[in-house]
Amino acid sequence: MRGSPPLQLALVLIGFLLLGIPLVALTSGRETKPTPATAMTRSTRVPTQVRLRWAHRPTTLSLLLNGKPLLPALDLALPMIEGQAELLLPKEGIEIALKAEWPAGTPDTAVTLELEPDERDAQTHTRWSSASKLEEIIPFQWK
């Protein structure tokens, strides 16, 4: 015994309609509103651990974010500087200007900058001096 073709066609169409509803919801181009957690991270400052290391002690060193010192008091007598800063970390990222000078005759040396924001991965960048000077813009970006 065979079933009724119009009834079978109706059941197939109902099945396709039921499958189509979630597909339309998934593929429609509606703009999503940011969740409160996402909106909060865009406008709040994140406590960030900042570390600077070098092989040869510089005579001058500055670390600037948007033209302002990132760590105001730098003790260059130590082989490493570590401090805390409150950073606004937009999705596009930040750029930190690193400037340093060494006494004449100092060989080319490395300076390592590490940023470790709360609840995000640490990022480390190393730059090398040339002719006892270093001037670099270092980009940092978190997703």
C-alpha atoms as one frame of an Amber mdcrd trajectory, in Angstrom:
protein
   0.000   0.000   0.000   1.307   3.389  -0.981   0.816   6.626   0.902  -0.959
   9.656  -0.401   1.424  11.769  -2.551  -0.123  15.127  -1.489   0.253  14.131
   2.194   3.886  13.073   1.687   4.617  16.340  -0.142   3.027  18.331   2.684
   5.163  16.496   5.296   8.370  17.175   3.303   7.490  20.884   2.967   6.747
  21.158   6.706  10.117  19.525   7.445  11.936  22.010   5.204  10.107  24.930
   6.816  11.053  23.725  10.288  14.712  23.451   9.224  14.587  26.839   7.515
  13.592  28.804  10.627  16.893  28.322  12.500  18.881  28.733   9.270  17.298
  32.129   8.607  18.061  33.204  12.183  21.715  32.121  11.810  22.342  33.657
   8.409  20.461  36.947   8.707  22.666  40.040   8.849  21.243  41.519  12.036
  23.547  43.692  14.119  24.295  42.190  17.510  24.344  44.356  20.594  27.435
  44.105  22.794  27.016  42.175  25.989  27.587  44.070  29.237  30.926  42.279
  29.748  32.158  43.356  26.298  30.998  46.925  26.776  32.745  47.066  30.128
  36.125  45.949  28.765  36.002  48.619  26.070  35.693  51.496  28.522  37.642
  50.352  31.590  41.328  50.387  32.309  43.081  47.081  32.826  45.774  46.643
  35.502  48.906  45.672  33.587  52.295  44.453  34.733  55.091  46.193  32.793
  58.629  44.742  32.650  61.729  46.193  30.966  65.035  44.283  30.722  68.322
  45.125  29.068  71.789  43.623  28.651  73.805  46.858  29.110  72.607  49.630
  31.408  71.310  52.642  29.438  72.070  56.231  30.413  68.555  57.391  29.475
  65.372  55.441  28.875  61.783  56.513  28.300  58.620  54.521  27.741  55.717
  56.596  26.350  52.087  55.745  25.655  50.174  58.484  23.815  52.978  60.922
  24.628  52.782  60.291  28.387  55.271  58.285  30.476  54.060  54.740  31.072
  56.278  54.257  34.135  57.140  57.689  35.558  60.148  56.886  37.787  62.704
  54.608  36.162  65.707  53.444  38.229  68.286  52.601  35.579  70.745  51.202
  38.137  68.783  47.941  38.203  69.085  45.281  35.448  65.295  45.184  35.161
  62.393  47.537  35.797  59.018  46.194  36.838  55.918  48.243  37.542  52.143
  48.385  37.418  50.132  50.551  35.023  46.428  50.980  34.266  46.040  50.675
  30.491  43.079  51.165  28.203  43.386  48.264  25.739  41.202  48.897  22.683
  40.599  46.189  20.117  42.888  48.018  17.663  45.779  47.733  20.119  48.242
  50.250  21.549  51.635  51.567  20.465  54.382  52.251  22.989  57.347  54.486
  22.139  60.635  53.190  23.545  63.679  55.483  23.510  67.043  54.664  25.063
  70.662  55.796  24.882  73.901  54.145  26.015  77.389  55.520  26.624  79.619
  55.787  23.556  81.355  52.529  22.739  78.582  50.313  24.128  77.981  47.393
  21.779  74.552  46.959  20.225  72.307  45.668  22.982  68.810  44.291  23.403
  65.922  45.817  25.333  62.914  43.620  26.106  59.489  45.082  26.902  56.810
  42.806  28.346  53.187  43.721  29.061  50.963  41.355  31.039  47.393  42.633
  31.459  45.086  40.968  33.995  43.188  38.026  32.478  45.072  38.264  29.161
  48.214  36.690  27.748  51.559  38.398  28.260  53.241  39.823  25.161  56.977
  40.372  24.847  58.907  42.383  22.267  62.691  42.686  22.010  64.412  45.473
  20.108  68.114  46.020  19.440  70.005  49.291  19.694  72.188  50.631  16.924
  75.067  53.083  17.439  74.248  53.402  21.163  70.653  54.553  20.466  67.237
  52.984  20.243  64.004  54.627  19.097  61.151  52.228  18.371  57.368  52.213
  18.273  56.246  48.830  19.630  52.707  47.636  18.835  50.685  45.485  21.253
  47.282  43.984  20.429  45.032  41.586  22.320  41.960  39.842  20.932
